[in-house]
């Protein structure tokens, strides 16, 4: 009960102050009004089952959001309404005894309705409908007993409606708190589900649930993007989104000019790179890892879709991005993540984007660092006996010649030297290492050895 009513009732049993004459007449009117309110409220308490029936019927007729709950379990809704009315009407008679139980009931209703997904506006409408019905019954009962007493109810009308507003606030606070808890749980479940999919530990039996939770087709085509270096976006708030997400929820998201991307639930910072929409309606789900951030990319376009994505990817300076090969189905996302990590390892330390399908030799090198290092030492080891500047010139010339598809003319243009200079440096390499660059096997080994030195620093 609002403080103003409690103070009036307390005045009846406490010390009697001697106020000025106008205030004394006002307090007498208030006293009579409270007595009229109590008499009518006691009648309502005695007829609560009938009042509950009428309110449930009114909710069914006037509030569509409650119809499903009433159709599903009318008895449960009836008990909830009856419980609320008993405490709230009781609060009009004995505010001290019923105030806290009435608040607990209102909080409980707010939490239950949030869990059931009933809109908050509908819940507040239901409470105001109940308040209006109680007030109307108070007026009707007072009129039946003594029509002249209706004028006295004016003195407590504001208090009764303040009481209704107070409980609407209690319900709204409880509803929003429950909604936040539910959102956190949903996002956490989504985050855990995305983590399991990317780790390859998701159970086959859970894939259908995961597909529904994340809004992804179970048998769709996917690739995974791995991003590392540069600015990490928001520690610890991974998941889906927004879904992903995650909760990401569920538990992950993408920054893009298109509507077809989601931010990670619970994370206000943008993802580490800007992705173009792979196709209309596509969604990228982000998930943070200890050394990189991962995005699940649904694919629905032509075979060259990943190449177009890699070319259009906006990667900040110093950031490395690796895109793995496409896989079929959610069950293969663990493989897709490992492929993305391989592509990321094949990315230059200075940054950039590597599409695995276009850098398979480099992927072979980073997939077996020990063997790649051994190959580099075997092929390029003799160059280490040279002066570092001399060695770097030969390595630079070899790299330019291979990048120019074996053309000394184009390699010379890149190096700003004559083609004969290029040929002389290549011959010197052959003399030092015993390799023959016109022999395909040797050319392959030299190419892989150079990649190992570049990527692994061996």
Residue pairs with C-beta under 8 A, 6 or more apart in sequence:
1 91
1 92
1 95
1 99
1 159
1 163
2 159
2 162
2 163
2 166
4 159
4 162
5 34
5 95
5 156
5 159
5 163
6 95
6 96
8 27
8 30
8 31
8 34
9 34
9 95
11 27
11 31
12 31
12 34
18 24
19 27
29 152
29 155
30 155
30 156
32 149
32 152
33 152
33 153
33 154
33 155
33 156
34 156
36 142
36 149
36 152
36 153
37 92
37 138
37 153
37 156
37 160
38 92
38 93
39 141
39 142
39 145
40 137
40 138
40 139
40 141
40 142
40 145
41 89
41 92
41 93
41 138
42 93
43 141
44 51
44 89
44 134
44 137
44 138
44 141
45 86
45 89
45 90
45 93
48 82
48 85
48 86
48 89
49 82
51 85
51 133
51 134
51 137
52 78
52 81
52 82
52 85
53 78
54 133
55 81
55 85
55 129
55 130
55 133
56 70
56 74
56 77
56 78
56 81
58 129
58 133
59 66
59 70
59 77
59 81
59 126
59 129
60 66
60 67
60 70
62 129
63 122
63 125
63 126
63 129
64 122
65 118
65 119
65 122
66 77
66 118
66 122
66 126
69 76
69 77
69 116
69 118
70 77
80 109
80 112
81 130
83 105
84 102
84 105
84 106
84 109
84 130
85 130
85 134
87 98
87 101
87 102
87 105
88 98
88 102
88 105
88 130
88 134
88 163
88 167
89 134
90 97
90 98
90 102
91 98
91 99
91 102
91 163
92 160
92 163
102 167
103 167
103 170
106 127
106 167
106 170
106 171
106 174
107 170
107 171
107 173
107 174
108 174
109 123
109 171
109 174
110 123
110 170
110 171
110 172
110 173
110 174
110 175
110 178
111 174
111 175
111 177
111 178
113 120
113 122
113 123
113 175
114 120
114 174
114 175
114 176
114 178
114 179
114 182
115 178
115 182
120 172
120 175
120 176
123 171
123 175
124 168
124 171
124 172
127 164
127 167
127 168
127 171
128 164
128 168
130 164
131 160
131 161
131 163
131 164
134 160
135 157
135 160
135 161
138 153
138 160
139 150
139 153
142 149
142 150
142 152
142 153
143 150
183 247
183 249
183 265
184 247
184 249
184 266
185 247
185 249
186 243
186 247
186 249
186 250
186 251
187 239
187 240
187 242
187 243
187 244
187 245
187 246
187 247
187 248
187 249
187 250
187 251
187 265
187 266
188 239
188 247
188 249
188 251
189 213
189 247
189 249
189 250
189 251
190 213
190 214
190 239
190 240
190 241
190 243
190 244
190 245
190 246
190 247
190 248
190 249
190 250
190 251
190 252
190 265
191 238
191 239
191 240
191 244
191 245
191 246
191 247
191 248
191 249
191 250
191 251
191 252
191 265
191 287
192 251
193 202
193 206
193 209
193 210
193 213
193 214
193 240
193 246
193 250
193 251
194 214
194 238
194 239
194 240
194 244
194 245
194 246
194 248
194 251
194 252
194 285
194 287
194 296
195 287
196 202
196 206
196 210
197 210
197 296
197 330
197 333
197 334
198 224
198 287
198 289
198 294
198 296
198 333
198 334
198 337
199 334
199 337
200 333
200 334
200 335
200 337
200 338
201 334
202 210
202 330
202 331
202 333
202 334
204 331
207 218
207 329
207 330
207 331
208 218
210 216
210 218
210 330
211 217
211 218
211 330
213 243
213 250
214 240
214 243
214 244
214 246
214 250
214 285
215 243
215 283
216 222
216 283
216 285
216 296
216 298
216 330
217 298
218 329
218 330
219 328
219 329
219 330
220 298
220 299
220 300
220 329
220 330
221 298
221 299
221 300
221 326
221 327
221 328
222 296
222 297
222 298
222 299
222 326
222 327
222 328
222 329
222 330
222 332
222 333
222 336
223 297
223 299
223 306
223 323
223 324
223 325
223 326
223 327
223 336
223 340
224 294
224 295
224 296
224 297
224 323
224 324
224 333
224 336
224 337
224 339
224 340
225 273
225 275
225 284
225 294
225 295
225 297
225 321
225 322
225 323
225 324
225 340
226 292
226 293
226 294
226 321
226 322
226 323
226 324
226 337
226 340
226 341
226 343
226 344
227 271
227 272
227 273
227 292
227 293
227 294
227 295
227 315
227 319
227 320
227 321
227 322
227 344
228 291
228 292
228 293
228 319
228 320
228 344
229 318
229 319
229 320
229 351
230 272
230 316
230 317
230 318
230 319
230 320
230 351
231 272
231 316
231 319
232 272
232 288
232 293
233 267
233 269
233 270
233 271
233 272
233 293
234 264
234 267
234 268
234 269
234 288
235 288
236 288
237 248
237 264
237 266
237 267
237 269
237 288
238 245
238 246
238 248
238 251
238 252
238 264
238 267
238 286
238 287
238 288
238 293
239 245
239 246
239 247
239 248
239 249
239 250
239 251
239 252
239 264
239 265
239 266
239 267
239 286
239 287
240 246
240 247
240 248
240 249
240 250
240 251
240 252
240 253
240 262
240 264
240 265
240 285
240 286
240 287
241 247
241 248
241 249
241 250
241 251
241 252
241 253
241 262
241 263
241 264
241 265
241 283
241 285
241 286
242 248
242 249
242 250
242 252
242 253
242 262
242 263
242 264
242 265
243 249
243 250
243 251
243 252
243 262
243 265
243 285
244 250
244 251
244 252
244 253
244 262
244 264
244 265
244 285
244 286
244 287
245 251
245 252
245 253
245 262
245 263
245 264
245 265
245 285
245 286
245 287
246 252
246 264
246 265
246 285
246 287
247 265
247 266
248 262
248 263
248 264
248 265
248 266
248 267
248 285
248 286
248 287
249 265
249 266
250 265
251 264
251 265
251 266
252 262
252 264
252 265
252 284
252 285
252 286
252 287
252 295
252 296
253 261
253 262
253 263
253 264
253 265
253 267
253 271
253 284
253 285
253 286
254 261
254 262
254 263
254 271
254 274
254 275
254 283
254 284
254 286
254 295
255 261
255 263
255 270
255 271
255 273
255 274
255 275
256 274
256 275
256 276
256 277
256 284
257 276
258 276
258 277
260 277
260 279
260 280
260 281
260 282
260 283
261 275
261 277
261 282
261 283
261 284
262 283
262 284
262 285
263 270
263 271
263 286
264 271
264 286
264 287
264 288
271 286
271 293
271 295
272 293
272 316
272 319
273 313
273 314
273 315
273 316
273 319
273 321
274 313
274 314
275 284
275 295
275 297
275 309
275 313
275 314
276 309
276 312
276 313
278 284
278 297
278 298
278 299
278 300
278 301
278 305
278 309
279 299
279 300
279 301
279 305
282 297
282 298
282 300
283 298
284 295
284 296
284 297
284 298
285 295
285 296
286 293
286 294
286 295
287 293
287 294
287 295
287 296
288 294
292 341
292 344
294 337
294 340
296 333
296 336
297 309
297 323
299 305
299 306
299 326
301 308
306 323
306 325
306 326
306 355
306 357
307 355
307 357
307 358
309 323
310 323
310 353
310 354
310 355
310 358
313 321
313 323
313 353
315 321
315 351
315 352
315 353
316 351
317 351
318 350
318 351
319 351
320 344
320 347
320 348
320 349
320 351
320 352
320 354
321 344
321 347
321 352
321 353
321 354
322 340
322 341
322 342
322 343
322 344
322 345
322 346
322 347
322 353
322 354
322 356
323 340
323 343
323 353
323 354
323 355
323 356
324 336
324 337
324 338
324 339
324 340
324 341
324 342
324 343
324 356
325 336
325 339
325 356
325 357
326 336
327 333
327 335
327 336
327 339
339 356
340 356
342 356
342 363
342 366
342 367
343 354
343 355
343 356
343 359
343 363
344 354
345 366
345 455
346 354
346 356
346 359
346 362
346 363
346 365
346 366
346 455
347 353
347 354
348 454
348 455
354 362
356 363
361 447
361 448
361 451
362 451
362 455
364 372
364 448
365 372
365 448
365 451
365 452
365 455
365 456
366 372
366 455
366 456
369 456
372 448
372 451
372 452
372 455
372 456
372 458
373 452
373 456
373 458
375 445
375 448
375 449
375 452
376 449
376 450
376 452
376 453
376 456
376 458
377 458
378 449
379 433
379 435
379 445
379 446
379 449
380 395
380 433
380 449
380 450
380 453
382 432
382 433
382 434
383 391
383 394
383 395
383 429
383 432
383 433
384 391
386 394
386 432
393 425
394 425
394 428
394 429
394 432
395 450
395 453
396 415
397 411
397 415
397 422
397 425
397 426
397 429
398 425
398 426
398 429
398 446
398 450
399 450
400 411
400 414
400 415
400 422
401 407
401 408
401 411
401 422
401 426
401 437
402 443
402 446
402 447
402 450
403 411
403 414
404 410
404 411
404 414
406 437
408 419
408 420
408 422
408 423
408 426
409 419
411 419
411 422
412 418
412 419
412 421
412 422
415 421
415 422
426 437
429 435
429 437
430 436
430 437
435 442
435 445
435 446
436 442
437 443
437 446
452 458
